[in-house]
Each structure stands twice: as structure tokens, then as C-alpha cells.
Amino acid sequence: MSARHEGFRIPEELLLPWPARETISVEHAAQMLECGGNLVRKLIEEGKIQGYKMRDRQGSPWRVRYSSVLAYIEEIHDLHGLEKRF
């Protein structure tokens, strides 16, 4: 999908598959998961958390679905018998 239409740039929040208020940055997801941004992007690529690249070009930011990060944390804690964090 092109981000431009008749010379106008489509606002990034309209490109998301979910409402913008349900997304967080890769950096925020990394803080929640206590890891680095590269691992967050890897988890997105593996389908373990949901993310969306805002534009199809290098350096374009990702937005991560907040609820998918919470679900992933819960899954990991359940798997290892840990207390819930959230």
C-alpha cells in the first residue's frame, strides 16, 4: 500500500492495523521484556508478538501491539512457573 495519495502523505496512525492507542514503540516493548530492540523485532518476525512496520523502507519505525507483549510475558511466566508481572 502506498503511503502517499495524490501528493498527500497519509498520517502514520492511519496505516496501523490497530488503533494507535493500543500500540507502543519497540523501545517500550524492550523495556517491558527486559531485552533489546533487536530481540523485540525478532519476536515480531517469529510471530510471538504483534508488530507493524510503519512504512516499507529501511529505518522506518515499528509499532508493537501492547496486548501482545502482555500475552507473551504471561505465556513465558506460565511456562516457567513464575509470578505474574502485570
C-alpha positions as CSV (number, residue, x, y, z in Angstrom):
1,M,0.0,0.0,0.0
2,S,1.4,3.4,-0.9
3,A,1.7,5.9,1.9
4,R,1.0,8.8,-0.5
5,H,-2.2,9.6,-2.3
6,E,-2.3,12.4,-4.8
7,G,0.7,14.1,-3.3
8,F,-0.5,14.0,0.3
9,R,1.2,11.9,2.9
10,I,-1.2,9.6,4.9
11,P,-0.8,10.0,8.6
12,E,1.1,7.1,10.2
13,E,-1.6,6.3,12.7
14,L,-4.0,5.5,9.8
15,L,-1.5,2.9,8.5
16,L,-1.7,0.8,11.6
17,P,-3.9,-2.4,11.7
18,W,-4.9,-1.5,15.3
19,P,-5.8,1.8,17.0
20,A,-2.7,3.8,17.7
21,R,-3.6,3.9,21.4
22,E,-3.1,0.1,21.5
23,T,0.5,0.3,20.3
24,I,3.9,1.0,21.9
25,S,7.3,1.6,20.5
26,V,9.9,-1.1,20.1
27,E,11.9,0.6,22.9
28,H,8.9,0.5,25.3
29,A,8.3,-3.2,24.4
30,A,12.1,-3.9,25.1
31,Q,11.8,-2.2,28.5
32,M,8.8,-4.4,29.3
33,L,10.5,-7.5,28.2
34,E,13.9,-6.5,29.7
35,C,15.7,-7.1,26.4
36,G,17.0,-5.1,23.5
37,G,15.2,-3.8,20.4
38,N,16.7,-6.4,18.1
39,L,15.1,-9.2,20.2
40,V,11.7,-7.4,20.0
41,R,12.0,-7.2,16.2
42,K,13.0,-10.9,16.1
43,L,9.9,-11.8,18.3
44,I,7.7,-9.9,15.8
45,E,9.3,-11.7,12.8
46,E,8.7,-15.0,14.6
47,G,5.1,-14.1,15.2
48,K,5.4,-14.3,19.0
49,I,4.3,-10.7,19.4
50,Q,2.4,-8.5,17.0
51,G,4.1,-5.5,15.3
52,Y,3.7,-3.4,12.3
53,K,6.4,-1.5,10.3
54,M,5.0,1.9,9.6
55,R,6.5,2.2,6.2
56,D,8.1,-0.3,3.8
57,R,11.6,1.2,3.9
58,Q,14.8,0.9,5.9
59,G,14.8,2.8,9.2
60,S,11.1,3.1,9.3
61,P,9.7,2.7,12.9
62,W,7.8,-0.3,14.1
63,R,4.8,-0.1,16.4
64,V,4.1,-3.1,18.7
65,R,0.7,-4.2,19.9
66,Y,0.7,-3.7,23.7
67,S,-1.7,-6.5,24.4
68,S,0.5,-9.0,22.5
69,V,3.5,-8.1,24.7
70,L,1.5,-8.6,27.8
71,A,0.2,-12.0,26.5
72,Y,3.8,-13.0,25.6
73,I,5.1,-12.1,29.1
74,E,2.2,-14.1,30.7
75,E,3.0,-17.1,28.4
76,I,6.7,-17.1,29.4
77,H,5.8,-16.7,33.1
78,D,3.3,-19.6,33.0
79,L,5.7,-21.8,31.1
80,H,8.4,-21.3,33.8
81,G,6.1,-21.2,36.8
82,L,6.9,-17.5,37.6
83,E,4.7,-15.0,39.3
84,K,2.7,-12.7,37.1
85,R,4.2,-9.2,36.4
86,F,1.2,-7.4,35.2
